[in-house]
C-alpha cells in the first residue's frame, strides 16, 4: 500500500496488488491500454496508474480516515516496524499452529507486505519446507525464519525489487534482485546449496519451489 498525503487534508491510497504500477512520464508520452487513471502534474509530467489484471485500487480519502481503512483491511504488522520483533513473531505463530508456514507468511492479516517470491526465499534461507505446519517448528527454526525474512526483504529493497513478472519502479526500470533468487522460478533446476533437484508444487493456489534435500 502506497499513501500520498495531499496538502488539502486528503490522501491518495494506492494498492498495486499483483500487477498494478505507478509510472512517471512526460505529458506527451503515450500510455498503455491497461491505464486506468492519469494524474496530470506540474512541469509537463503525469503519474499513471495501470493494472493489467485489475486487482489493484486507488482510493481518495480524508487523511483522518486512514486509520479506519487499516482497521478494515486488518493488516498484520509490517516487517520493518518496531513492533515486529522476534518475540512478536513467535507470539503470532503460536496462534496459527495448524497453518502451513509459507501461505501464512503471505497472509496480509498475519504480516503485511510479504508476497510469493519472498515467502519462498525465506523458507529456503531458513531450511524449512514451505508446507510445514507452524506447530512443528522449534524455537531455533522460528528464529532462523525471522532473521531470514528480514535479511531477504532488506536485500530485495537494496536491489530495488524483483522484476520476475510485471514489477518496475516509477521510472519504468526493472528491479535487480531476480538473479539473487535461490528457489523462486527455478523448479527442476539444481539447488544452489546442495545440488539436489528443486521441486515445484501448488501450495494454497500458488506455485512453490523448494529443495526436499536441504529444507526439512
KEKE-825587 format. One record per residue (C-alpha): residue in one letter; x, y, z. Coordinates in steps of 0.25 Angstrom, whole numbers, plus 5000, padded with zeros to 4 digits. Layout:
N
AXYZ/...
//
This chain:
216
X500050005000/X500550144996/X500050265003/X500150404997/X499750515007/X499150635000/X499250785005/X497750795006/X497550695017/X497250575008/X498150455004/X498250364991/X498350224995/X498950124985/X498949974986/X499749914974/X499349764977/X499949674967/X500149754954/X499849904958/X500850004954/X501150154957/X501950214946/X502450364944/X502550404929/X502550534921/X501150594918/X501250564903/X501750414904/X500650304901/X500050214911/X499750064911/X498350014909/X498449964923/X498450104928/X497250134938/X497650274944/X498550384939/X498950494949/X499450624942/X500550684949/X501350814948/X502550824940/X501950754928/X501950624935/X500850524939/X500750404948/X500050284942/X499350164950/X499250044941/X498849904945/X498749784935/X497949694944/X497149804950/X497349754965/X497949884970/X497150004974/X497350154977/X496550224988/X496350374991/X496150385006/X496150495017/X497550475024/X496850455037/X496050335031/X497350255028/X497350185042/X495950135040/X496450085026/X497550005032/X496649945043/X495649905032/X496749835024/X497249765036/X498749775032/X499749705041/X501049775046/X502049825035/X503349745035/X504149875038/X503249935049/X503749945063/X502649845068/X503149735059/X504149675068/X504549525069/X503649515081/X502549575074/X502749475062/X502749365072/X501449415078/X500749425065/X501249285061/X500749225074/X499249265069/X499449185056/X500049055060/X499248975049/X499549075038/X500549045027/X501749135028/X501849185014/X500449225012/X500349285025/X501549375022/X500749425010/X499549455019/X499449605019/X498649595032/X499849525038/X500949605033/X500749715023/X501549725010/X502149585009/X501849524995/X502049394988/X503549424984/X504049454998/X503249355005/X503849244997/X505249304998/X505149325013/X504749175015/X505949135007/X506849225014/X506349165028/X506449025022/X504949005025/X504048935016/X502949025012/X501848925014/X502248905029/X501148935039/X501549045049/X501348955061/X502548875056/X503548985057/X504548995068/X505049125074/X506349125066/X505549105053/X504649215056/X505849305060/X506549265046/X505249295039/X505049425045/X506449475042/X506449415028/X505149485025/X505749625029/X507049595022/X506449555009/X505449675009/X506649775012/X507449715001/X506249724991/X506049874995/X507449894993/X507349834979/X506149914976/X505149794976/X504949674967/X504449684953/X504149544951/X502749584945/X502249724943/X502949804954/X503649934950/X503950054958/X503250194955/X504250214944/X503950084937/X505250024942/X505349874946/X505849834960/X507149754961/X506849644971/X506449534961/X507849484959/X507949464974/X506749374975/X507049234980/X505749164978/X504649254972/X504449214957/X505549104958/X504748984959/X505448864952/X506848934954/X507948894963/X507948944977/X508949054979/X509249004993/X509348854992/X509248824977/X507948734978/X506748764968/X505848864972/X504348824973/X503148904970/X501748894975/X500448974977/X500249024991/X499049104994/X498849124980/X500249184977/X501449124971/X502449084981/X503849034979/X504748964989/X505848874992/X505448744998/X506848715002/X507348835010/X505948885014/X505348805026/
//
